[in-house]
Amino acid sequence: METTSLKQRFYKVFANLPLNLREEVILVLEKRGPITWQVAYLEVDNETELGKIILQKLAELEII
């Protein structure tokens, strides 16, 4: 799926999260460890390689 579309879906889900849930772990990457919603947001927003990986994994898990 296209990164722009995944990014929009991520932002929509993130915007609807209660503030206290944004500190929860949503993904554990083998080499990077646990990723929280807040870390995911920063990586996706800054369009890093890790952000692209996070988007793909969240889409595979049907979280976004």
N, CA, C and O of each residue as an XYZ file, in Angstrom:
256
protein
N       0.847     -1.192      0.000
C       0.000      0.000      0.000
C       0.882      1.240      0.000
O       2.002      1.222      0.509
N       0.372      2.291     -0.565
C       1.122      3.537     -0.693
C       1.360      4.186      0.670
O       0.470      4.220      1.519
N       2.568      4.695      0.860
C       2.957      5.285      2.139
C       2.067      6.458      2.526
O       1.726      6.611      3.699
N       1.685      7.292      1.553
C       0.845      8.462      1.842
C      -0.502      8.028      2.401
O      -1.008      8.631      3.347
N      -1.077      6.995      1.823
C      -2.362      6.482      2.288
C      -2.237      5.909      3.697
O      -3.100      6.140      4.544
N      -1.161      5.161      3.945
C      -0.934      4.603      5.277
C      -0.730      5.708      6.302
O      -1.208      5.622      7.434
N      -0.022      6.735      5.893
C       0.245      7.866      6.784
C      -1.069      8.547      7.183
O      -1.264      8.886      8.350
N      -1.955      8.742      6.227
C      -3.242      9.362      6.521
C      -4.064      8.491      7.475
O      -4.699      9.000      8.399
N      -4.047      7.182      7.244
C      -4.767      6.267      8.131
C      -4.176      6.305      9.532
O      -4.912      6.290     10.519
N      -2.849      6.354      9.623
C      -2.186      6.428     10.927
C      -2.611      7.686     11.671
O      -2.973      7.623     12.846
N      -2.569      8.828     10.992
C      -2.941     10.099     11.630
C      -4.390     10.076     12.126
O      -4.696     10.615     13.189
N      -5.267      9.455     11.358
C      -6.670      9.383     11.750
C      -6.827      8.567     13.034
O      -7.542      8.972     13.950
N      -6.152      7.412     13.093
C      -6.216      6.568     14.293
C      -5.580      7.296     15.475
O      -6.143      7.316     16.570
N      -4.414      7.892     15.257
C      -3.693      8.582     16.330
C      -4.527      9.722     16.904
O      -4.567      9.908     18.120
N      -5.185     10.477     16.046
C      -5.985     11.621     16.499
C      -7.152     11.198     17.387
O      -7.596     11.964     18.242
N      -7.642      9.990     17.185
C      -8.786      9.505     17.963
C      -8.396      8.733     19.219
O      -9.267      8.259     19.950
N      -7.106      8.604     19.473
C      -6.645      7.902     20.676
C      -6.765      8.785     21.913
O      -6.468      9.978     21.855
N      -7.196      8.210     23.025
C      -7.126      8.963     24.282
C      -5.660      9.264     24.602
O      -4.783      8.460     24.287
N      -5.392     10.399     25.216
C      -4.020     10.826     25.483
C      -3.215      9.807     26.282
O      -2.029      9.614     26.014
N      -3.839      9.152     27.259
C      -3.083      8.204     28.081
C      -2.688      6.942     27.303
O      -1.735      6.267     27.691
N      -3.388      6.612     26.226
C      -3.031      5.437     25.429
C      -1.849      5.688     24.499
O      -1.250      4.739     23.992
N      -1.514      6.925     24.277
C      -0.414      7.248     23.361
C       0.943      6.828     23.914
O       1.936      6.807     23.186
N       0.983      6.498     25.187
C       2.233      6.038     25.804
C       2.340      4.520     25.795
O       3.334      3.965     26.261
N       1.320      3.845     25.266
C       1.293      2.386     25.234
C       2.115      1.848     24.068
O       2.202      2.477     23.013
N       2.713      0.686     24.268
C       3.479      0.016     23.221
C       2.504     -0.585     22.215
O       1.548     -1.263     22.593
N       2.754     -0.330     20.924
C       1.880     -0.882     19.890
C       2.601     -1.876     18.999
O       1.971     -2.632     18.259
N       3.919     -1.871     19.073
C       4.687     -2.683     18.145
C       6.052     -2.972     18.762
O       6.640     -2.110     19.415
N       6.546     -4.169     18.557
C       7.891     -4.497     19.009
C       8.682     -4.937     17.780
O       8.371     -5.950     17.154
N       9.698     -4.166     17.453
C      10.542     -4.488     16.309
C      11.785     -5.211     16.802
O      12.362     -4.852     17.829
N      12.187     -6.228     16.062
C      13.289     -7.085     16.484
C      14.546     -6.319     16.882
O      15.090     -6.546     17.963
N      15.005     -5.427     16.036
C      16.268     -4.734     16.293
C      16.100     -3.422     17.054
O      17.073     -2.883     17.581
N      14.879     -2.908     17.114
C      14.644     -1.594     17.727
C      13.960     -1.645     19.075
O      14.037     -0.690     19.847
N      13.293     -2.746     19.369
C      12.585     -2.853     20.636
C      11.169     -2.318     20.549
O      10.608     -2.218     19.458
N      10.582     -1.970     21.695
C       9.180     -1.534     21.723
C       8.987     -0.129     21.133
O       9.815      0.765     21.312
N       7.873      0.026     20.429
C       7.511      1.304     19.811
C       6.166      1.730     20.383
O       5.189      0.985     20.300
N       6.112      2.924     20.963
C       4.848      3.463     21.480
C       4.169      4.280     20.379
O       4.765      4.570     19.341
N       2.926      4.640     20.627
C       2.215      5.492     19.678
C       2.964      6.814     19.479
O       3.055      7.314     18.358
N       3.500      7.379     20.567
C       4.200      8.661     20.468
C       5.459      8.553     19.615
O       5.724      9.424     18.786
N       6.231      7.493     19.812
C       7.443      7.275     19.016
C       7.053      7.061     17.551
O       7.677      7.611     16.644
N       6.019      6.261     17.337
C       5.553      6.007     15.976
C       5.153      7.319     15.301
O       5.482      7.549     14.137
N       4.443      8.176     16.034
C       4.023      9.459     15.467
C       5.235     10.290     15.039
O       5.255     10.837     13.936
N       6.228     10.382     15.895
C       7.420     11.174     15.569
C       8.137     10.619     14.335
O       8.552     11.378     13.460
N       8.278      9.311     14.272
C       8.965      8.693     13.135
C       8.170      8.872     11.842
O       8.744      9.191     10.801
N       6.865      8.671     11.903
C       6.015      8.819     10.715
C       5.994     10.276     10.273
O       6.110     10.570      9.083
N       5.848     11.179     11.222
C       5.764     12.607     10.902
C       7.058     13.125     10.273
O       7.019     13.997      9.405
N       8.192     12.600     10.702
C       9.486     13.024     10.158
C       9.903     12.227      8.924
O      10.985     12.432      8.373
N       9.028     11.317      8.502
C       9.238     10.516      7.290
C      10.576      9.772      7.280
O      11.281      9.759      6.271
N      10.913      9.158      8.408
C      12.157      8.390      8.508
C      11.940      6.979      7.942
O      10.812      6.554      7.691
N      13.045      6.282      7.755
C      12.954      4.886      7.305
C      12.216      4.045      8.339
O      11.411      3.181      7.991
N      12.497      4.306      9.611
C      11.794      3.593     10.677
C      10.294      3.881     10.611
O       9.479      2.990     10.850
N       9.934      5.106     10.293
C       8.525      5.475     10.147
C       7.840      4.662      9.065
O       6.693      4.247      9.235
N       8.523      4.430      7.960
C       7.965      3.625      6.868
C       7.781      2.177      7.303
O       6.783      1.540      6.967
N       8.747      1.666      8.051
C       8.654      0.291      8.563
C       7.477      0.179      9.524
O       6.711     -0.783      9.466
N       7.336      1.154     10.399
C       6.239      1.166     11.367
C       4.898      1.160     10.647
O       4.004      0.396     11.009
N       4.751      2.005      9.633
C       3.497      2.052      8.877
C       3.178      0.702      8.246
O       2.040      0.237      8.307
N       4.179      0.078      7.643
C       3.964     -1.229      7.009
C       3.535     -2.278      8.039
O       2.597     -3.040      7.804
N       4.223     -2.309      9.171
C       3.905     -3.299     10.211
C       2.512     -3.071     10.795
O       1.774     -4.028     11.028
N       2.149     -1.812     11.033
C       0.821     -1.516     11.573
C      -0.272     -1.888     10.579
O      -1.347     -2.335     10.978
N      -0.006     -1.707      9.293
C      -0.966     -2.102      8.259
C      -1.090     -3.627      8.208
O      -2.197     -4.152      8.087
N       0.030     -4.337      8.300
C       0.005     -5.805      8.301
C      -0.789     -6.345      9.480
O      -1.507     -7.337      9.355
N      -0.655     -5.684     10.627
C      -1.371     -6.096     11.834
C      -2.807     -5.585     11.865
O      -3.551     -5.871     12.803
N      -3.196     -4.830     10.843
C      -4.535     -4.235     10.714
C      -4.869     -3.311     11.878
O      -6.019     -3.228     12.310
N      -3.850     -2.618     12.378
C      -4.066     -1.612     13.420
C      -4.477     -0.301     12.752
O      -5.260      0.475     13.300
N      -3.935     -0.072     11.562
C      -4.346      1.110     10.782
C      -4.919      0.634      9.456
O      -5.332      1.451      8.633
